[in-house]
Amino acid sequence: MNKKALIAIVTCCLLAPKGMQAQLSTNPDKFLGNITTDWPGSMNYDGFIYSDYWNQVTPENGTKWSTVEGNRNSYYWGGADPAFNYAKQKGFPFKFHCLIWGSQYPEWLKNLSAADKYKAVVKWMDTVKKKYPNLELIDVVNEAVEGHQPDTYVMREALGGNGKTGYDWIIKAFEMAHERWPNAILIYNDFNTFRHN
């Protein structure tokens, strides 16, 4: 979908008459989700009622590794818990975004050896598992297409490199996530992977 089409859809939703502003899907097997930012303690902000428009929640930055563990071994869940609790209260699916990304990971990770980077990734996933043991949806790897994030090599090195497939490190990330959340829907998230002229 191009940027103009996306803007048109969002504009339509926001400008729709009040009667049309109800939750966009009431089918329990379907949802229309969105991200939320770190609003101060509430998903509803400045008159905007999140659940009037969306019935799935993804924290934009609240569950990213750099937000949660910017300082090594010190964890901050204040940006994640409001979205998680709101989703549970409303009966919405909650999506964890994201476990592995070549951006917004802790700066301290860069200075570690490959072996220690791997141990840090294991600890990160184990910490997330302990905090949120029953995640339904997880963006396991985010934006790993070559050129999307200049620091993708940090995560690739941490998870064993390209290997035989060229994507062994991504496969490894999904295997690790599946070990911890065998019932979750595991997602690769990216943008501009398909283009047309």
C-alpha positions in Angstrom: 0.0 0.0 0.0 1.4 3.4 -0.9 1.7 6.3 1.5 -1.2 8.3 -0.1 -3.5 5.3 0.2 -2.6 4.8 3.9 -3.1 8.5 4.6 -6.5 8.3 2.9 -7.6 5.3 5.0 -6.5 6.9 8.2 -8.1 10.2 7.3 -11.4 8.4 6.5 -11.4 6.6 9.8 -10.7 9.8 11.8 -13.2 11.9 9.9 -16.0 9.3 9.8 -19.4 10.2 11.3 -19.7 9.3 15.0 -21.9 6.2 14.2 -19.0 4.8 12.1 -16.4 5.2 14.8 -17.2 1.9 16.5 -14.6 -0.8 16.8 -13.7 -1.9 13.3 -14.0 -5.6 13.9 -16.1 -7.4 16.5 -15.3 -10.9 15.1 -13.2 -12.5 17.8 -11.1 -14.2 15.1 -10.2 -10.9 13.4 -8.9 -7.5 14.5 -7.7 -4.2 13.2 -4.7 -3.1 15.2 -2.5 -0.2 15.6 0.6 1.0 17.5 0.4 3.2 20.6 3.0 5.6 21.8 4.1 6.0 25.4 1.2 8.1 26.5 1.3 9.1 30.1 -0.3 6.2 31.9 -3.3 5.7 29.6 -4.2 4.4 26.2 -7.0 7.0 26.0 -5.5 10.4 25.7 -6.8 13.9 25.0 -10.3 12.7 24.3 -9.1 9.9 21.9 -10.6 6.5 22.9 -8.3 3.9 21.4 -10.9 1.1 21.5 -13.3 3.2 19.4 -11.0 2.6 16.5 -8.8 -0.4 17.1 -9.1 -3.9 18.7 -5.5 -4.9 18.9 -2.6 -3.2 20.6 1.2 -2.9 19.7 3.4 -0.7 21.7 5.5 1.4 19.3 8.6 1.7 21.4 7.6 0.3 24.8 8.8 -3.2 24.2 11.9 -2.5 22.2 15.1 -3.8 23.7 16.7 -0.4 24.0 13.6 1.0 25.8 13.4 -1.9 28.2 17.1 -2.5 28.9 18.9 0.6 27.9 21.1 0.1 30.9 22.4 -3.4 31.2 20.5 -5.6 33.7 18.1 -2.8 34.5 14.6 -3.3 33.1 11.9 -0.7 32.5 8.4 -1.9 31.5 6.6 1.4 32.0 6.1 1.9 28.3 4.8 -1.7 27.8 2.6 -2.4 30.8 -0.1 0.2 30.0 -0.6 -1.2 26.5 -0.5 -4.8 27.7 -2.9 -4.1 30.6 -5.3 -2.2 28.3 -5.3 -5.1 25.8 -6.1 -7.6 28.6 -8.8 -5.4 30.1 -10.5 -5.0 26.7 -10.0 -8.6 25.6 -7.8 -7.4 22.7 -4.7 -9.3 21.3 -1.4 -7.7 22.4 1.6 -7.8 20.0 5.1 -7.7 21.4 7.3 -5.5 19.1 10.1 -6.6 18.7 12.6 -9.1 19.9 15.4 -8.7 17.3 16.1 -5.5 15.4 19.2 -3.8 13.9 18.0 -0.6 15.4 16.8 0.5 18.9 18.8 -2.2 20.7 20.9 -1.3 23.7 24.2 0.5 22.8 26.1 -1.7 25.3 25.5 -4.7 23.1 27.9 -3.3 20.4 30.9 -3.7 22.6 30.4 -7.4 23.3 32.0 -10.3 21.6 29.8 -12.4 19.3 29.5 -15.1 22.0 28.5 -12.5 24.6 26.0 -10.9 22.2 24.4 -14.3 21.8 24.2 -14.7 25.6 22.7 -11.3 25.9 20.0 -12.2 23.3 19.2 -15.4 25.2 18.9 -13.4 28.5 16.7 -10.8 26.7 14.3 -13.4 25.4 14.2 -15.2 28.8 13.4 -11.9 30.5 10.6 -11.1 28.1 9.3 -14.7 28.6 9.3 -14.2 32.4 7.5 -10.9 32.1 5.0 -11.9 29.4 4.8 -15.7 29.5 1.7 -16.0 27.3 2.2 -13.7 24.4 -0.1 -14.2 21.5 1.6 -12.2 18.7 5.4 -11.4 18.5 7.4 -9.5 16.0 10.4 -11.7 16.3 12.6 -10.0 13.7 12.1 -6.5 12.5 13.3 -4.9 9.3 16.2 -7.2 8.5 16.1 -6.6 4.7 19.5 -5.5 3.6 19.7 -1.7 3.7 16.8 -1.1 6.0 18.8 -0.8 9.2 22.6 -0.2 9.0 23.2 -2.0 12.3 21.6 -5.3 11.3 25.1 -6.8 11.3 25.1 -6.6 15.2 22.1 -8.9 15.4 23.2 -11.1 12.6 26.6 -11.7 14.3 24.9 -12.3 17.7 22.7 -15.1 16.2 25.4 -16.9 14.2 25.6 -15.1 10.8 24.0 -15.8 7.5 25.0 -19.5 7.3 24.0 -21.8 4.5 20.6 -20.2 3.8 21.8 -16.6 4.0 19.2 -16.2 6.7 20.3 -18.6 9.4 20.4 -15.9 12.0 16.7 -15.1 11.3 15.8 -18.8 11.5 17.7 -19.0 14.8 15.7 -16.1 16.2 12.4 -17.7 15.3 13.5 -21.1 16.7 14.5 -19.3 20.0 11.1 -17.5 20.1 9.2 -20.7 19.4 11.0 -22.5 22.2 9.7 -19.8 24.6 6.2 -19.2 23.1 5.2 -22.3 21.3 1.6 -21.2 20.9 2.3 -17.6 19.7 2.0 -16.3 16.2 5.6 -15.4 15.3 6.0 -12.6 12.8 8.7 -11.1 10.6 7.9 -7.4 10.3 9.2 -5.1 7.5 8.3 -2.4 5.0 8.8 -1.8 1.3 9.7 -5.4 0.6 7.5 -5.4 -2.6 7.5 -2.5 -5.0 5.9 -1.7 -8.3 6.5 1.0 -10.8 
